[in-house]
């Protein structure tokens, strides 16, 4: 087996261990305080919520590493824009769902907490990685900008980024 094959296998093993570690955060027995509760609703325990969000970031991490090392500045910026758009569209979808489901059944007392309810719904949404997509997309967008700046100051970076695109 070649050295590059061993690096790939080692990377997959390390990624799997990190992924399992983030999932196990939900099992930690510690005084995390209360879960996210209030007049707007009651959410999952904080360790479970943190484990889900961190696990999504670990799932997206290989994509970021692959993009940074394999494609050029323009494609990196495009993928960053796509991820940001996905996250924002998902966020708008969550907000629309709340207006169609929660708002009609909410009392006047509960409607005062609209912004907290919307934030609560976005933060506790772990089925789709909307927050993580926005974070990852912003990171890729910033990376693309730094590639562009470096290519202007060092011509050899410009050659690399245009050849791999």
C-alpha positions in Angstrom: 0.0 0.0 0.0 1.3 3.4 -0.9 1.9 6.3 1.5 -1.0 8.3 0.1 -3.3 5.3 0.7 -2.2 5.1 4.3 -2.8 8.8 4.8 -6.3 8.4 3.5 -7.0 5.5 5.8 -5.5 7.3 8.8 -7.6 10.4 7.9 -10.8 8.4 7.8 -10.0 6.7 11.1 -9.2 10.1 12.8 -12.4 11.6 11.3 -14.4 8.7 12.6 -13.0 9.0 16.1 -13.7 12.8 16.1 -17.2 12.1 14.9 -17.8 9.6 17.6 -16.3 11.9 20.2 -18.7 14.7 19.2 -21.7 12.4 19.4 -20.6 11.2 22.8 -20.9 14.8 24.2 -24.6 14.1 24.5 -23.8 11.3 27.0 -21.7 13.4 29.3 -23.1 13.6 32.8 -22.5 17.1 34.1 -24.3 20.1 35.4 -25.1 21.8 32.2 -27.9 23.9 33.7 -31.3 23.9 32.3 -32.2 22.9 28.7 -33.5 25.6 26.5 -36.9 26.3 28.0 -39.2 29.3 28.3 -42.7 30.5 27.3 -41.7 29.9 23.6 -41.2 26.1 24.2 -38.9 23.6 25.7 -35.9 22.1 23.9 -33.6 19.2 24.2 -30.9 18.9 26.9 -27.9 21.1 26.0 -25.4 18.3 25.7 -27.5 16.5 23.1 -28.0 19.8 21.2 -24.3 20.6 21.3 -23.4 17.1 20.2 -25.7 17.3 17.2 -24.4 20.7 16.0 -20.8 19.7 16.5 -21.4 16.4 14.6 -22.8 18.3 11.6 -19.6 20.4 11.6 -17.5 17.3 11.7 -19.5 15.9 8.7 -18.9 19.1 6.7 -15.2 19.3 7.7 -13.9 16.8 5.0 -15.8 18.8 2.4 -14.0 22.0 3.5 -10.6 20.4 3.5 -11.2 18.8 0.1 -12.4 22.1 -1.4 -9.4 24.0 0.0 -6.8 21.6 -1.3 -8.3 20.6 -4.7 -10.1 23.5 -6.4 -9.4 27.1 -7.1 -10.6 30.4 -5.7 -13.6 30.8 -7.9 -15.0 27.3 -7.2 -14.4 27.7 -3.5 -16.3 31.0 -3.5 -19.1 29.4 -5.5 -19.5 26.5 -3.0 -19.4 28.9 -0.1 -22.2 30.9 -1.7 -24.2 27.7 -2.3 -23.8 26.6 1.4 -24.7 30.1 2.7 -27.8 30.1 0.4 -28.8 26.6 1.6 -28.5 27.7 5.2 -30.4 30.9 4.7 -33.2 29.2 2.6 -33.5 26.6 5.4 -33.7 29.3 8.0 -36.4 31.1 6.1 -38.2 27.7 5.8 -38.0 27.2 9.5 -39.4 30.6 10.2 -42.2 30.1 7.7 -43.1 26.8 9.3 -43.3 28.5 12.7 -45.7 31.1 11.3 -47.9 28.4 9.8 -47.9 26.1 12.8 -47.0 27.9 16.0 -48.3 31.4 15.4 -52.0 30.5 14.9 -52.1 28.4 18.1 -50.1 30.8 20.2 -51.9 32.9 22.8 -51.3 36.7 23.0 -49.0 36.1 25.9 -46.8 33.6 23.9 -46.8 35.9 20.8 -44.8 38.4 22.8 -42.0 35.9 22.6 -41.9 35.6 18.8 -38.2 36.4 18.4 -37.2 33.9 21.1 -39.5 31.3 19.5 -37.9 31.8 16.1 -34.4 31.6 17.6 -35.3 28.6 19.6 -36.7 26.8 16.4 -33.6 27.6 14.4 -31.1 26.5 17.1 -33.0 23.3 17.9 -33.3 22.3 14.3 -30.7 19.6 13.9 -32.3 17.5 11.1 -30.8 19.9 8.5 -27.5 21.7 9.1 -28.7 25.2 8.4 -26.5 26.9 11.0 -23.5 24.7 10.1 -24.0 25.4 6.4 -23.9 29.1 6.9 -20.8 28.8 9.1 -19.0 26.5 6.6 -20.1 28.6 3.6 -18.7 31.8 5.3 -15.5 30.0 6.0 -15.1 28.9 2.4 -16.0 32.4 1.2 -13.3 33.9 3.4 -10.8 31.3 2.2 -11.6 32.2 -1.4 -11.0 35.9 -0.6 -7.7 35.1 1.0 -6.7 33.0 -2.1 -7.5 36.0 -4.3 -5.5 38.3 -2.1 -2.5 35.9 -2.1 -2.7 35.4 -5.8 -2.4 39.2 -6.3 0.7 39.4 -4.2 2.4 36.1 -5.2 2.0 35.0 -8.9 2.8 31.3 -8.2 -0.4 31.0 -6.1 -2.4 32.5 -9.0 -1.0 29.9 -11.4 -1.9 27.1 -8.9 -5.5 28.4 -8.3 -6.2 28.8 -12.1 -4.7 25.4 -13.0 -6.8 23.5 -10.4 -10.1 25.2 -11.1 
